[in-house]
Amino acid sequence: MEENETIHDCLTRIDNEGYRPVKRFEKPIFQETDEGMEPVKQEIIFEAVKKEEA
């Protein structure tokens, strides 16, 4: 997913480019603070494959 993009927008973009999602990964992004490591955001990554022509 791109910055400031919704999941729906990302899936629509993937579909328009001729692909279909097959797997979704979520990876937390941490930032070091005085109290330790704190999560600041979640990165979402889709794995996609080319759609087969019917």
All heavy atoms as a GROMACS GRO file, in nm:
protein
  450
    1MET      N    1   0.084  -0.118   0.000
    1MET     CA    2   0.000   0.000   0.000
    1MET      C    3   0.088   0.124   0.000
    1MET      O    4   0.195   0.124   0.058
    1MET     CB    5  -0.089   0.002   0.124
    1MET     CG    6  -0.202  -0.097   0.119
    1MET     SD    7  -0.314  -0.092   0.261
    1MET     CE    8  -0.350   0.078   0.279
    2GLU      N    9   0.037   0.227  -0.064
    2GLU     CA   10   0.109   0.354  -0.066
    2GLU      C   11   0.068   0.438   0.055
    2GLU      O   12  -0.034   0.412   0.119
    2GLU     CB   13   0.079   0.427  -0.197
    2GLU     CG   14   0.131   0.353  -0.318
    2GLU     CD   15   0.099   0.422  -0.449
    2GLU    OE1   16   0.037   0.531  -0.447
    2GLU    OE2   17   0.136   0.368  -0.553
    3GLU      N   18   0.148   0.537   0.085
    3GLU     CA   19   0.120   0.627   0.197
    3GLU      C   20  -0.016   0.695   0.176
    3GLU      O   21  -0.048   0.738   0.065
    3GLU     CB   22   0.231   0.732   0.207
    3GLU     CG   23   0.232   0.811   0.336
    3GLU     CD   24   0.276   0.730   0.456
    3GLU    OE1   25   0.354   0.635   0.438
    3GLU    OE2   26   0.233   0.764   0.568
    4ASN      N   27  -0.097   0.704   0.280
    4ASN     CA   28  -0.229   0.768   0.277
    4ASN      C   29  -0.325   0.704   0.178
    4ASN      O   30  -0.411   0.770   0.120
    4ASN     CB   31  -0.217   0.919   0.249
    4ASN     CG   32  -0.139   0.990   0.357
    4ASN    OD1   33  -0.155   0.961   0.475
    4ASN    ND2   34  -0.055   1.081   0.318
    5GLU      N   35  -0.314   0.574   0.155
    5GLU     CA   36  -0.402   0.500   0.065
    5GLU      C   37  -0.485   0.403   0.149
    5GLU      O   38  -0.432   0.336   0.237
    5GLU     CB   39  -0.318   0.424  -0.038
    5GLU     CG   40  -0.399   0.348  -0.139
    5GLU     CD   41  -0.313   0.275  -0.241
    5GLU    OE1   42  -0.210   0.216  -0.204
    5GLU    OE2   43  -0.348   0.281  -0.359
    6THR      N   44  -0.615   0.396   0.123
    6THR     CA   45  -0.698   0.301   0.196
    6THR      C   46  -0.679   0.161   0.137
    6THR      O   47  -0.630   0.146   0.025
    6THR     CB   48  -0.847   0.339   0.187
    6THR    OG1   49  -0.890   0.325   0.051
    6THR    CG2   50  -0.873   0.481   0.236
    7ILE      N   51  -0.720   0.061   0.212
    7ILE     CA   52  -0.711  -0.077   0.164
    7ILE      C   53  -0.796  -0.092   0.039
    7ILE      O   54  -0.754  -0.154  -0.058
    7ILE     CB   55  -0.752  -0.176   0.273
    7ILE    CG1   56  -0.649  -0.175   0.387
    7ILE    CG2   57  -0.768  -0.317   0.217
    7ILE    CD1   58  -0.687  -0.259   0.506
    8HIS      N   59  -0.916  -0.034   0.040
    8HIS     CA   60  -1.005  -0.042  -0.076
    8HIS      C   61  -0.939   0.022  -0.199
    8HIS      O   62  -0.943  -0.035  -0.309
    8HIS     CB   63  -1.138   0.028  -0.045
    8HIS     CG   64  -1.234   0.022  -0.159
    8HIS    ND1   65  -1.244   0.122  -0.252
    8HIS    CD2   66  -1.322  -0.074  -0.196
    8HIS    CE1   67  -1.335   0.090  -0.342
    8HIS    NE2   68  -1.385  -0.029  -0.310
    9ASP      N   69  -0.878   0.138  -0.183
    9ASP     CA   70  -0.809   0.204  -0.294
    9ASP      C   71  -0.695   0.117  -0.348
    9ASP      O   72  -0.676   0.106  -0.469
    9ASP     CB   73  -0.754   0.340  -0.253
    9ASP     CG   74  -0.863   0.442  -0.225
    9ASP    OD1   75  -0.978   0.421  -0.270
    9ASP    OD2   76  -0.834   0.542  -0.157
   10CYS      N   77  -0.620   0.056  -0.259
   10CYS     CA   78  -0.508  -0.029  -0.299
   10CYS      C   79  -0.558  -0.151  -0.377
   10CYS      O   80  -0.504  -0.185  -0.482
   10CYS     CB   81  -0.429  -0.073  -0.176
   10CYS     SG   82  -0.287  -0.178  -0.215
   11LEU      N   83  -0.663  -0.216  -0.327
   11LEU     CA   84  -0.717  -0.334  -0.396
   11LEU      C   85  -0.775  -0.297  -0.532
   11LEU      O   86  -0.760  -0.372  -0.629
   11LEU     CB   87  -0.821  -0.403  -0.308
   11LEU     CG   88  -0.767  -0.469  -0.182
   11LEU    CD1   89  -0.882  -0.519  -0.096
   11LEU    CD2   90  -0.670  -0.580  -0.214
   12THR      N   91  -0.837  -0.180  -0.542
   12THR     CA   92  -0.888  -0.132  -0.670
   12THR      C   93  -0.774  -0.108  -0.768
   12THR      O   94  -0.781  -0.146  -0.885
   12THR     CB   95  -0.970  -0.003  -0.651
   12THR    OG1   96  -1.079  -0.030  -0.562
   12THR    CG2   97  -1.025   0.049  -0.782
   13ARG      N   98  -0.665  -0.047  -0.721
   13ARG     CA   99  -0.548  -0.021  -0.805
   13ARG      C  100  -0.486  -0.153  -0.853
   13ARG      O  101  -0.452  -0.169  -0.971
   13ARG     CB  102  -0.445   0.061  -0.727
   13ARG     CG  103  -0.320   0.095  -0.806
   13ARG     CD  104  -0.230   0.192  -0.733
   13ARG     NE  105  -0.204   0.160  -0.595
   13ARG     CZ  106  -0.110   0.075  -0.554
   13ARG    NH1  107  -0.031   0.015  -0.641
   13ARG    NH2  108  -0.092   0.052  -0.425
   14ILE      N  109  -0.475  -0.252  -0.763
   14ILE     CA  110  -0.420  -0.382  -0.799
   14ILE      C  111  -0.507  -0.446  -0.908
   14ILE      O  112  -0.456  -0.498  -1.007
   14ILE     CB  113  -0.412  -0.475  -0.675
   14ILE    CG1  114  -0.301  -0.426  -0.582
   14ILE    CG2  115  -0.388  -0.619  -0.715
   14ILE    CD1  116  -0.300  -0.496  -0.447
   15ASP      N  117  -0.640  -0.440  -0.891
   15ASP     CA  118  -0.733  -0.496  -0.989
   15ASP      C  119  -0.721  -0.425  -1.124
   15ASP      O  120  -0.716  -0.490  -1.229
   15ASP     CB  121  -0.876  -0.487  -0.936
   15ASP     CG  122  -0.976  -0.553  -1.028
   15ASP    OD1  123  -0.959  -0.673  -1.058
   15ASP    OD2  124  -1.070  -0.483  -1.070
   16ASN      N  125  -0.714  -0.294  -1.123
   16ASN     CA  126  -0.703  -0.216  -1.247
   16ASN      C  127  -0.573  -0.244  -1.322
   16ASN      O  128  -0.568  -0.230  -1.444
   16ASN     CB  129  -0.715  -0.066  -1.218
   16ASN     CG  130  -0.854  -0.026  -1.175
   16ASN    OD1  131  -0.950  -0.097  -1.200
   16ASN    ND2  132  -0.864   0.088  -1.110
   17GLU      N  133  -0.470  -0.285  -1.251
   17GLU     CA  134  -0.341  -0.316  -1.314
   17GLU      C  135  -0.334  -0.460  -1.363
   17GLU      O  136  -0.232  -0.504  -1.414
   17GLU     CB  137  -0.227  -0.287  -1.217
   17GLU     CG  138  -0.211  -0.138  -1.188
   17GLU     CD  139  -0.105  -0.107  -1.084
   17GLU    OE1  140  -0.040  -0.201  -1.033
   17GLU    OE2  141  -0.087   0.012  -1.054
   18GLY      N  142  -0.447  -0.536  -1.346
   18GLY     CA  143  -0.453  -0.672  -1.398
   18GLY      C  144  -0.405  -0.780  -1.304
   18GLY      O  145  -0.366  -0.888  -1.348
   19TYR      N  146  -0.406  -0.753  -1.175
   19TYR     CA  147  -0.359  -0.850  -1.076
   19TYR      C  148  -0.469  -0.880  -0.976
   19TYR      O  149  -0.566  -0.806  -0.965
   19TYR     CB  150  -0.237  -0.796  -1.001
   19TYR     CG  151  -0.114  -0.784  -1.088
   19TYR    CD1  152  -0.091  -0.670  -1.164
   19TYR    CD2  153  -0.022  -0.887  -1.096
   19TYR    CE1  154   0.020  -0.658  -1.244
   19TYR    CE2  155   0.090  -0.878  -1.175
   19TYR     CZ  156   0.110  -0.762  -1.250
   19TYR     OH  157   0.221  -0.752  -1.330
   20ARG      N  158  -0.452  -0.990  -0.903
   20ARG     CA  159  -0.543  -1.022  -0.793
   20ARG      C  160  -0.459  -1.055  -0.670
   20ARG      O  161  -0.357  -1.124  -0.679
   20ARG     CB  162  -0.638  -1.136  -0.829
   20ARG     CG  163  -0.572  -1.268  -0.851
   20ARG     CD  164  -0.675  -1.377  -0.883
   20ARG     NE  165  -0.608  -1.502  -0.912
   20ARG     CZ  166  -0.568  -1.589  -0.821
   20ARG    NH1  167  -0.592  -1.568  -0.694
   20ARG    NH2  168  -0.505  -1.700  -0.856
   21PRO      N  169  -0.500  -1.008  -0.552
   21PRO     CA  170  -0.423  -1.035  -0.431
   21PRO      C  171  -0.438  -1.181  -0.388
   21PRO      O  172  -0.545  -1.240  -0.401
   21PRO     CB  173  -0.485  -0.941  -0.328
   21PRO     CG  174  -0.621  -0.911  -0.378
   21PRO     CD  175  -0.615  -0.923  -0.528
   22VAL      N  176  -0.328  -1.239  -0.340
   22VAL     CA  177  -0.331  -1.376  -0.291
   22VAL      C  178  -0.286  -1.386  -0.146
   22VAL      O  179  -0.314  -1.485  -0.079
   22VAL     CB  180  -0.244  -1.471  -0.378
   22VAL    CG1  181  -0.304  -1.487  -0.516
   22VAL    CG2  182  -0.102  -1.424  -0.387
   23LYS      N  183  -0.217  -1.284  -0.097
   23LYS     CA  184  -0.167  -1.288   0.040
   23LYS      C  185  -0.153  -1.145   0.092
   23LYS      O  186  -0.122  -1.053   0.018
   23LYS     CB  187  -0.031  -1.357   0.044
   23LYS     CG  188   0.012  -1.402   0.181
   23LYS     CD  189   0.144  -1.474   0.176
   23LYS     CE  190   0.126  -1.612   0.118
   23LYS     NZ  191   0.248  -1.693   0.129
   24ARG      N  192  -0.179  -1.129   0.221
   24ARG     CA  193  -0.167  -0.997   0.285
   24ARG      C  194  -0.077  -1.012   0.406
   24ARG      O  195  -0.094  -1.102   0.488
   24ARG     CB  196  -0.306  -0.949   0.328
   24ARG     CG  197  -0.304  -0.826   0.414
   24ARG     CD  198  -0.445  -0.790   0.455
   24ARG     NE  199  -0.444  -0.695   0.565
   24ARG     CZ  200  -0.549  -0.624   0.601
   24ARG    NH1  201  -0.663  -0.641   0.538
   24ARG    NH2  202  -0.541  -0.542   0.700
   25PHE      N  203   0.022  -0.922   0.416
   25PHE     CA  204   0.112  -0.920   0.531
   25PHE      C  205   0.093  -0.789   0.606
   25PHE      O  206   0.072  -0.685   0.544
   25PHE     CB  207   0.259  -0.924   0.485
   25PHE     CG  208   0.295  -1.045   0.405
   25PHE    CD1  209   0.290  -1.042   0.268
   25PHE    CD2  210   0.334  -1.161   0.468
   25PHE    CE1  211   0.324  -1.154   0.193
   25PHE    CE2  212   0.368  -1.273   0.394
   25PHE     CZ  213   0.363  -1.269   0.256
   26GLU      N  214   0.100  -0.794   0.737
   26GLU     CA  215   0.097  -0.674   0.818
   26GLU      C  216   0.223  -0.670   0.902
   26GLU      O  217   0.258  -0.769   0.967
   26GLU     CB  218  -0.027  -0.670   0.907
   26GLU     CG  219  -0.155  -0.657   0.828
   26GLU     CD  220  -0.276  -0.634   0.915
   26GLU    OE1  221  -0.260  -0.582   1.028
   26GLU    OE2  222  -0.386  -0.668   0.872
   27LYS      N  223   0.294  -0.558   0.896
   27LYS     CA  224   0.421  -0.546   0.966
   27LYS      C  225   0.417  -0.419   1.053
   27LYS      O  226   0.400  -0.309   1.001
   27LYS     CB  227   0.534  -0.536   0.863
   27LYS     CG  228   0.672  -0.530   0.921
   27LYS     CD  229   0.775  -0.543   0.811
   27LYS     CE  230   0.822  -0.405   0.772
   27LYS     NZ  231   0.933  -0.406   0.675
   28PRO      N  232   0.432  -0.434   1.184
   28PRO     CA  233   0.432  -0.314   1.269
   28PRO      C  234   0.562  -0.236   1.253
   28PRO      O  235   0.669  -0.293   1.235
   28PRO     CB  236   0.419  -0.371   1.411
   28PRO     CG  237   0.472  -0.509   1.402
   28PRO     CD  238   0.444  -0.556   1.262
   29ILE      N  239   0.552  -0.105   1.256
   29ILE     CA  240   0.667  -0.016   1.250
   29ILE      C  241   0.684   0.044   1.389
   29ILE      O  242   0.590   0.103   1.444
   29ILE     CB  243   0.646   0.097   1.146
   29ILE    CG1  244   0.611   0.038   1.010
   29ILE    CG2  245   0.769   0.186   1.139
   29ILE    CD1  246   0.718  -0.049   0.948
   30PHE      N  247   0.803   0.028   1.446
   30PHE     CA  248   0.830   0.074   1.583
   30PHE      C  249   0.921   0.196   1.582
   30PHE      O  250   0.999   0.217   1.489
   30PHE     CB  251   0.897  -0.037   1.664
   30PHE     CG  252   0.808  -0.154   1.690
   30PHE    CD1  253   0.807  -0.263   1.606
   30PHE    CD2  254   0.724  -0.155   1.801
   30PHE    CE1  255   0.725  -0.372   1.629
   30PHE    CE2  256   0.642  -0.263   1.826
   30PHE     CZ  257   0.642  -0.372   1.739
   31GLN      N  258   0.910   0.274   1.691
   31GLN     CA  259   0.997   0.389   1.711
   31GLN      C  260   1.055   0.378   1.852
   31GLN      O  261   0.984   0.346   1.947
   31GLN     CB  262   0.918   0.519   1.697
   31GLN     CG  263   1.002   0.642   1.712
   31GLN     CD  264   0.919   0.768   1.686
   31GLN    OE1  265   0.798   0.765   1.693
   31GLN    NE2  266   0.986   0.876   1.657
   32GLU      N  267   1.184   0.404   1.864
   32GLU     CA  268   1.248   0.395   1.995
   32GLU      C  269   1.220   0.522   2.074
   32GLU      O  270   1.235   0.634   2.024
   32GLU     CB  271   1.399   0.374   1.979
   32GLU     CG  272   1.467   0.338   2.109
   32GLU     CD  273   1.611   0.296   2.088
   32GLU    OE1  274   1.654   0.278   1.972
   32GLU    OE2  275   1.680   0.281   2.189
   33THR      N  276   1.176   0.505   2.198
   33THR     CA  277   1.150   0.617   2.288
   33THR      C  278   1.227   0.595   2.418
   33THR      O  279   1.294   0.494   2.434
   33THR     CB  280   0.999   0.630   2.319
   33THR    OG1  281   0.956   0.514   2.390
   33THR    CG2  282   0.916   0.645   2.192
   34ASP      N  283   1.214   0.688   2.512
   34ASP     CA  284   1.280   0.674   2.642
   34ASP      C  285   1.228   0.552   2.718
   34ASP      O  286   1.301   0.492   2.797
   34ASP     CB  287   1.259   0.800   2.727
   34ASP     CG  288   1.330   0.920   2.668
   34ASP    OD1  289   1.428   0.900   2.591
   34ASP    OD2  290   1.289   1.033   2.698
   35GLU      N  291   1.100   0.516   2.696
   35GLU     CA  292   1.040   0.402   2.764
   35GLU      C  293   1.067   0.270   2.693
   35GLU      O  294   1.029   0.165   2.741
   35GLU     CB  295   0.889   0.422   2.777
   35GLU     CG  296   0.849   0.532   2.874
   35GLU     CD  297   0.855   0.671   2.809
   35GLU    OE1  298   0.826   0.682   2.689
   35GLU    OE2  299   0.892   0.765   2.880
   36GLY      N  300   1.126   0.274   2.574
   36GLY     CA  301   1.151   0.152   2.497
   36GLY      C  302   1.098   0.166   2.356
   36GLY      O  303   1.086   0.276   2.304
   37MET      N  304   1.065   0.055   2.295
   37MET     CA  305   1.012   0.055   2.159
   37MET      C  306   0.859   0.065   2.163
   37MET      O  307   0.795  -0.008   2.237
   37MET     CB  308   1.052  -0.074   2.087
   37MET     CG  309   1.202  -0.092   2.074
   37MET     SD  310   1.280   0.034   1.976
   37MET     CE  311   1.247  -0.027   1.814
   38GLU      N  312   0.804   0.157   2.082
   38GLU     CA  313   0.659   0.173   2.076
   38GLU      C  314   0.614   0.165   1.930
   38GLU      O  315   0.679   0.220   1.841
   38GLU     CB  316   0.618   0.310   2.133
   38GLU     CG  317   0.642   0.322   2.281
   38GLU     CD  318   0.587   0.453   2.337
   38GLU    OE1  319   0.505   0.517   2.269
   38GLU    OE2  320   0.628   0.489   2.448
   39PRO      N  321   0.502   0.095   1.906
   39PRO     CA  322   0.451   0.088   1.768
   39PRO      C  323   0.398   0.225   1.725
   39PRO      O  324   0.329   0.292   1.801
   39PRO     CB  325   0.339  -0.016   1.776
   39PRO     CG  326   0.300  -0.021   1.918
   39PRO     CD  327   0.420   0.019   1.999
   40VAL      N  328   0.431   0.267   1.602
   40VAL     CA  329   0.384   0.396   1.552
   40VAL      C  330   0.287   0.382   1.435
   40VAL      O  331   0.203   0.469   1.414
   40VAL     CB  332   0.500   0.489   1.512
   40VAL    CG1  333   0.577   0.534   1.634
   40VAL    CG2  334   0.593   0.423   1.413
   41LYS      N  335   0.299   0.274   1.357
   41LYS     CA  336   0.203   0.250   1.250
   41LYS      C  337   0.214   0.106   1.204
   41LYS      O  338   0.303   0.033   1.246
   41LYS     CB  339   0.223   0.346   1.133
   41LYS     CG  340   0.352   0.326   1.054
   41LYS     CD  341   0.358   0.424   0.938
   41LYS     CE  342   0.480   0.398   0.854
   41LYS     NZ  343   0.486   0.485   0.737
   42GLN      N  344   0.122   0.066   1.117
   42GLN     CA  345   0.117  -0.069   1.063
   42GLN      C  346   0.138  -0.061   0.912
   42GLN      O  347   0.069   0.014   0.844
   42GLN     CB  348  -0.021  -0.130   1.093
   42GLN     CG  349  -0.033  -0.276   1.064
   42GLN     CD  350   0.020  -0.362   1.175
   42GLN    OE1  351   0.075  -0.314   1.273
   42GLN    NE2  352   0.004  -0.490   1.161
   43GLU      N  353   0.234  -0.136   0.860
   43GLU     CA  354   0.257  -0.140   0.715
   43GLU      C  355   0.186  -0.263   0.661
   43GLU      O  356   0.201  -0.373   0.712
   43GLU     CB  357   0.406  -0.148   0.686
   43GLU     CG  358   0.439  -0.149   0.541
   43GLU     CD  359   0.589  -0.152   0.514
   43GLU    OE1  360   0.662  -0.220   0.590
   43GLU    OE2  361   0.632  -0.088   0.420
   44ILE      N  362   0.104  -0.244   0.556
   44ILE     CA  363   0.030  -0.353   0.495
   44ILE      C  364   0.088  -0.378   0.356
   44ILE      O  365   0.103  -0.284   0.277
   44ILE     CB  366  -0.121  -0.322   0.487
   44ILE    CG1  367  -0.176  -0.300   0.627
   44ILE    CG2  368  -0.195  -0.434   0.416
   44ILE    CD1  369  -0.319  -0.252   0.631
   45ILE      N  370   0.120  -0.504   0.328
   45ILE     CA  371   0.180  -0.543   0.200
   45ILE      C  372   0.094  -0.653   0.140
   45ILE      O  373   0.062  -0.751   0.207
   45ILE     CB  374   0.324  -0.595   0.221
   45ILE    CG1  375   0.408  -0.488   0.290
   45ILE    CG2  376   0.386  -0.639   0.089
   45ILE    CD1  377   0.539  -0.538   0.345
   46PHE      N  378   0.056  -0.635   0.013
   46PHE     CA  379  -0.020  -0.737  -0.058
   46PHE      C  380   0.072  -0.808  -0.157
   46PHE      O  381   0.150  -0.743  -0.226
   46PHE     CB  382  -0.137  -0.676  -0.136
   46PHE     CG  383  -0.250  -0.630  -0.048
   46PHE    CD1  384  -0.263  -0.497  -0.014
   46PHE    CD2  385  -0.343  -0.720   0.000
   46PHE    CE1  386  -0.366  -0.455   0.066
   46PHE    CE2  387  -0.447  -0.678   0.081
   46PHE     CZ  388  -0.459  -0.545   0.114
   47GLU      N  389   0.061  -0.941  -0.164
   47GLU     CA  390   0.127  -1.018  -0.268
   47GLU      C  391   0.019  -1.048  -0.371
   47GLU      O  392  -0.092  -1.089  -0.336
   47GLU     CB  393   0.182  -1.148  -0.210
   47GLU     CG  394   0.262  -1.229  -0.306
   47GLU     CD  395   0.324  -1.349  -0.239
   47GLU    OE1  396   0.394  -1.332  -0.139
   47GLU    OE2  397   0.300  -1.461  -0.289
   48ALA      N  398   0.049  -1.022  -0.498
   48ALA     CA  399  -0.052  -1.039  -0.602
   48ALA      C  400   0.004  -1.117  -0.720
   48ALA      O  401   0.126  -1.119  -0.742
   48ALA     CB  402  -0.100  -0.903  -0.650
   49VAL      N  403  -0.086  -1.181  -0.794
   49VAL     CA  404  -0.049  -1.254  -0.915
   49VAL      C  405  -0.130  -1.200  -1.032
   49VAL      O  406  -0.239  -1.146  -1.014
   49VAL     CB  407  -0.072  -1.406  -0.900
   49VAL    CG1  408   0.018  -1.465  -0.796
   49VAL    CG2  409  -0.215  -1.437  -0.871
   50LYS      N  410  -0.076  -1.216  -1.152
   50LYS     CA  411  -0.143  -1.170  -1.274
   50LYS      C  412  -0.272  -1.249  -1.292
   50LYS      O  413  -0.274  -1.371  -1.274
   50LYS     CB  414  -0.050  -1.191  -1.394
   50LYS     CG  415  -0.095  -1.128  -1.520
   50LYS     CD  416  -0.018  -1.001  -1.539
   50LYS     CE  417  -0.045  -0.944  -1.678
   50LYS     NZ  418  -0.063  -0.802  -1.672
   51LYS      N  419  -0.381  -1.177  -1.326
   51LYS     CA  420  -0.508  -1.244  -1.353
   51LYS      C  421  -0.499  -1.324  -1.482
   51LYS      O  422  -0.433  -1.280  -1.576
   51LYS     CB  423  -0.620  -1.142  -1.370
   51LYS     CG  424  -0.660  -1.069  -1.247
   51LYS     CD  425  -0.779  -0.983  -1.283
   51LYS     CE  426  -0.797  -0.868  -1.190
   51LYS     NZ  427  -0.906  -0.781  -1.232
   52GLU      N  428  -0.565  -1.437  -1.485
   52GLU     CA  429  -0.569  -1.517  -1.608
   52GLU      C  430  -0.681  -1.465  -1.696
   52GLU      O  431  -0.789  -1.433  -1.649
   52GLU     CB  432  -0.594  -1.664  -1.574
   52GLU     CG  433  -0.480  -1.727  -1.498
   52GLU     CD  434  -0.505  -1.875  -1.472
   52GLU    OE1  435  -0.592  -1.934  -1.539
   52GLU    OE2  436  -0.437  -1.930  -1.385
   53GLU      N  437  -0.652  -1.455  -1.825
   53GLU     CA  438  -0.754  -1.410  -1.922
   53GLU      C  439  -0.852  -1.524  -1.944
   53GLU      O  440  -0.815  -1.638  -1.960
   53GLU     CB  441  -0.688  -1.370  -2.053
   53GLU     CG  442  -0.592  -1.254  -2.039
   53GLU     CD  443  -0.659  -1.125  -1.998
   53GLU    OE1  444  -0.772  -1.099  -2.045
   53GLU    OE2  445  -0.599  -1.048  -1.919
   54ALA      N  446  -0.980  -1.490  -1.948
   54ALA     CA  447  -1.084  -1.593  -1.968
   54ALA      C  448  -1.108  -1.620  -2.114
   54ALA      O  449  -1.080  -1.547  -2.201
   54ALA     CB  450  -1.213  -1.548  -1.903
   0.00000   0.00000   0.00000
